Every structure is written in structure tokens, then in C-alpha cells.
Amino acid sequence: MNLATKTGDEQSDLLFVNFNQDCTSLAVGTRTGYKLFSLSSVDKLEQIYDNESEDICIVERLFSSSLVAIVSLSSPRKLKVCHFKKGTEICNYSYSNSILAVRLNRQRLIVCLEESLYIHNIRDMKVLHTIRDTPPNPHGLCALSINNDNCFLAYPGSNQIGEVQIFDTINLRAVTMIPAHDNPLASLAFNAQGTKLATASEKGTVIRVFSIPDGQKLFEFRRGVKRCVSIYSMAFSADSLFLSASSNTETVHIFKLEIPKDRPAEQEPQGWMGYFGQALKSSATYLPSQMTEMFNQGRAFATARLPNSGMHNVCALATIQKVPRQLVVSQDGYLYIYNLDPNEGGECMLLRQHRLDGRAGDSPVPEVNPTDRPLTHPTSGASYASSVKKPESSVVPPESQPYQELEHGSGAQPEGEGTGLGHLRLDDDNEFPPMTHKSD
């Protein structure tokens, strides 16, 4: 769910955009710091925090707490964990290569490098396990379930085909490998319960949903057949009934995860179309498998149209003011909020657009006057890697061992180990006590 803009784009100050785990806030990294916004209202984008410092290319907030993990473009190998309300730094670690992605939940913090993944215990930030020699992953593609009971990590098992490795971050063991696509992976997303995983390949025409942890295919959706696209992000709704996918086109597709009910024979459409439908069903037994799959693939339930195409973006499905919304943040510096009808679907209406980067100037698209009203049945709630270079040499510490001194590789052993760490409360989203667990 993250957006890392091209560093060569001097037109925008945005370096990173991401929604938090429950889509209640938005984190924005810029060339001059980072900002946090509340997503509690459609009409107003309330700024929670503004930090003016260095160029922040990764900023991940833990739910609604004060804990944030940040990485700067000027120091791409260093991870800082901070308490933003108190303005204190909890700890920092340095790694052997550039940090491409950070994922966190109440149990674990994951640091993704191009060819390795580090699993930290978020309560004391110790390294519990290291997954080494992963296939080259220059985009830092990975997904971490936010559910405490199903705390799974998904990452590419190959850079040639679309294999997904599922890893149990609590018991620290590999669970399964899912052969999801014929082409390399482009996007991964867990649902909130950690029981489903959505996948998309670089071809971008088919999106699949698998059950976790067994890896059985549940749904297959086709977003188009005329052209291949680049899927930028995918996101489930909180109730796992909808899946949103954004790409380099102007259309965001929303799929409904439901099993079609068999209609009684008397309700079958009559005439030529009814006959043609029956012929397709009966032919499925001898058609080539590729054609049979195409007939069985679901289409988009709803769509949201962006004012432009070709720009990096990140999408989310959230419930704001008791109404389901489709959210999209684009590289053009805007948050777009659409209304989603969970019963009828169709074209989503643009309600509001909010500027994020602070630049002066007119809106690139006309403002829309919303006719917003609660629905009858509301539901519940370019790669950053290309901008940095790997060091010429690196030494990695032993697997599953705490970090050694900085000159020995991936990190530095913090001073005063254990000081204050046992009192870290992750059940309180409003406050995080400052800690002295810090490295030089």
C-alpha cells in the first residue's frame, strides 16, 4: 500500500504516501519531512502532525498510536522508530543495504531489503529472524497481515514467475508457497483478518485471491483484456467483502468477493442470449483451460475514475462517517475520496479532493459538489529502490541473532539494552512511552 515517487520528479515534493493499518490516518513523506493526517471526515483533511526535518522516503504509523517508523532518502540504510507526539527517538538501526519497505503490526516489524527480510519483535525491537538470499526484490514487495492470530508475511518466491512465499512471523517458520501467476509479482495485499491474500502480476490483467494459510484459490478477477497494466496497489475493505486495485490507468477497479448463486432454471434469460449462455456453460468441459478460466473470471463490481493516468498511486477502502469510501492518493499530490455504493456498485462519485504537498496553485480538476448521504446498508469499517544504490560491500550478521556493531554489517547493538522496553504498551493507540533503547 505504499507510494514512492520518482526522485527525479522535481515537480512534486512527495516521496512517500501510505495509509495506516485500519485506514484511519494517512502518512505523507516529503523532501522536507513528513506529515500525518486524520481520515475521519470527507470534507476536511485534518493534519495530526507535521515534522520538518530531512527527506523522508518511508513513514509507517502503527494504527492510531504515536509510534512511527521512518527512513530518509539521505540515509536509506537507517531505520528510525520514533514517538512523534513526544518528539523522541525510540531507537534506530542501520542495515547492510538500502531499506526498500517497512511493515508493522502489534507483534512484528518487518524490514525489507532487496535480498533479505528482517523480522523484529516490536516490543523490544530485537531481531527474531532473518530471511536471507531471497530472490532479487528491487521494489521491496511484501505484505504483512495486521491480525495478531494470523500474523503472516508474504513476499515473492521468484523474480521470474509469480510465486508467493507465506511465512509465519510468530512461530518463525515457512508455511506454504503459492504459485499465483505465470509472470513476476507486482502487488500483494492481506485482508484485515489475515485469512485472504490478493495477488497481481506484472501483466496486470488478472487479480487472484487465495485463502491463507492453505493457499487455495478463492476468487479470480479480470480487470481487462485489451492491455497489460502496472498494478500499483490493492486493498481489502475491513469486512473483506470488497477488493480495490489501482494501476497506471485512470480507472480504479473494485471487486466484490462473493460466490455467485446458481439461478433456478426458470430464471434463465430466454432467447438467443439465453441459448448462447447455456452453450458457453456446456462448452466449458472441452474448451482450452485458458478460455474456460476467462469465462469464469469475475468483473469489476464498481469503478472510480481518476483525473489522470500514468501516475503512481495508492488506494484504500475505508468507512468514513459511516459510509464506505474509495480513497486514492496520487503522485499529483492529491487525495481523492469517492463514494462507494455497496449494493449497486457502478461508477463511484468523486466527493472531495485534498491537496497534500502544500504547493500553491489551482486544482488540476474541478471541485465536485458532493451530494453525500448515508447509504441504505453501509458496510463496516516508481520504485524507491531505483533511487538508491547498494553499498559496494556488506556483511550480514548471523541469522536470528541480535545486531552486532555497525562495522560488522546490518546494524548496531543499542545501548542500554532492555531499558524501558518491557513497559511498551501496544494495546493503547493513544500513547507510547518514550524509550532509551537507541543506537549511536
Rosetta blueprint (number, residue, H / E / L):
1 M L
2 N E
3 L E
4 A L
5 T L
6 K L
7 T L
8 G L
9 D L
10 E L
11 Q L
12 S L
13 D L
14 L E
15 L E
16 F E
17 V E
18 N E
19 F E
20 N L
21 Q L
22 D L
23 C L
24 T L
25 S E
26 L E
27 A E
28 V E
29 G E
30 T E
31 R L
32 T L
33 G E
34 Y E
35 K E
36 L E
37 F E
38 S E
39 L L
40 S L
41 S L
42 V L
43 D L
44 K L
45 L L
46 E E
47 Q E
48 I E
49 Y E
50 D E
51 N E
52 E E
53 S L
54 E L
55 D L
56 I E
57 C E
58 I E
59 V E
60 E E
61 R E
62 L L
63 F L
64 S L
65 S L
66 S L
67 L E
68 V E
69 A E
70 I E
71 V E
72 S E
73 L L
74 S L
75 S L
76 P L
77 R L
78 K E
79 L E
80 K E
81 V E
82 C E
83 H E
84 F L
85 K L
86 K L
87 G L
88 T E
89 E E
90 I E
91 C E
92 N E
93 Y E
94 S E
95 Y L
96 S L
97 N L
98 S L
99 I L
100 L L
101 A E
102 V E
103 R E
104 L E
105 N L
106 R L
107 Q L
108 R E
109 L E
110 I E
111 V E
112 C E
113 L L
114 E L
115 E L
116 S E
117 L E
118 Y E
119 I E
120 H E
121 N E
122 I L
123 R L
124 D L
125 M L
126 K L
127 V E
128 L E
129 H E
130 T E
131 I E
132 R E
133 D L
134 T L
135 P L
136 P L
137 N L
138 P L
139 H L
140 G L
141 L L
142 C L
143 A E
144 L E
145 S L
146 I L
147 N L
148 N L
149 D L
150 N L
151 C L
152 F E
153 L E
154 A E
155 Y E
156 P E
157 G L
158 S L
159 N L
160 Q L
161 I L
162 G E
163 E E
164 V E
165 Q E
166 I E
167 F E
168 D E
169 T L
170 I L
171 N L
172 L L
173 R E
174 A E
175 V E
176 T E
177 M E
178 I E
179 P E
180 A E
181 H E
182 D L
183 N L
184 P L
185 L E
186 A E
187 S E
188 L E
189 A E
190 F E
191 N L
192 A L
193 Q L
194 G L
195 T L
196 K E
197 L E
198 A E
199 T E
200 A E
201 S E
202 E L
203 K L
204 G L
205 T L
206 V E
207 I E
208 R E
209 V E
210 F E
211 S E
212 I L
213 P L
214 D L
215 G L
216 Q L
217 K E
218 L E
219 F E
220 E E
221 F E
222 R E
223 R L
224 G L
225 V L
226 K L
227 R L
228 C L
229 V L
230 S L
231 I E
232 Y E
233 S E
234 M E
235 A E
236 F E
237 S L
238 A L
239 D L
240 S L
241 L L
242 F E
243 L E
244 S E
245 A E
246 S E
247 S E
248 N L
249 T L
250 E L
251 T E
252 V E
253 H E
254 I E
255 F E
256 K E
257 L L
258 E L
259 I L
260 P L
261 K L
262 D L
263 R L
264 P L
265 A H
266 E H
267 Q H
268 E L
269 P L
270 Q L
271 G H
272 W H
273 M H
274 G H
275 Y H
276 F H
277 G H
278 Q H
279 A H
280 L H
281 K H
282 S H
283 S H
284 A L
285 T L
286 Y L
287 L L
288 P L
289 S H
290 Q H
291 M H
292 T H
293 E H
294 M H
295 F H
296 N H
297 Q L
298 G E
299 R L
300 A L
301 F L
302 A E
303 T E
304 A E
305 R E
306 L L
307 P L
308 N L
309 S L
310 G L
311 M L
312 H L
313 N E
314 V E
315 C E
316 A E
317 L E
318 A E
319 T E
320 I E
321 Q L
322 K L
323 V E
324 P E
325 R E
326 Q E
327 L E
328 V E
329 V E
330 S E
331 Q L
332 D L
333 G L
334 Y E
335 L E
336 Y E
337 I E
338 Y E
339 N E
340 L L
341 D L
342 P L
343 N L
344 E L
345 G L
346 G E
347 E E
348 C L
349 M E
350 L E
351 L E
352 R E
353 Q E
354 H E
355 R E
356 L L
357 D L
358 G L
359 R L
360 A L
361 G L
362 D L
363 S L
364 P L
365 V L
366 P L
367 E L
368 V L
369 N L
370 P L
371 T L
372 D L
373 R L
374 P L
375 L L
376 T L
377 H L
378 P L
379 T L
380 S L
381 G L
382 A L
383 S L
384 Y H
385 A H
386 S H
387 S H
388 V L
389 K L
390 K L
391 P L
392 E L
393 S L
394 S L
395 V L
396 V L
397 P L
398 P L
399 E L
400 S L
401 Q L
402 P L
403 Y L
404 Q L
405 E L
406 L H
407 E H
408 H H
409 G L
410 S L
411 G L
412 A L
413 Q L
414 P L
415 E E
416 G L
417 E L
418 G L
419 T L
420 G L
421 L H
422 G H
423 H H
424 L L
425 R L
426 L L
427 D L
428 D L
429 D L
430 N L
431 E L
432 F L
433 P L
434 P L
435 M L
436 T L
437 H L
438 K E
439 S L
440 D L
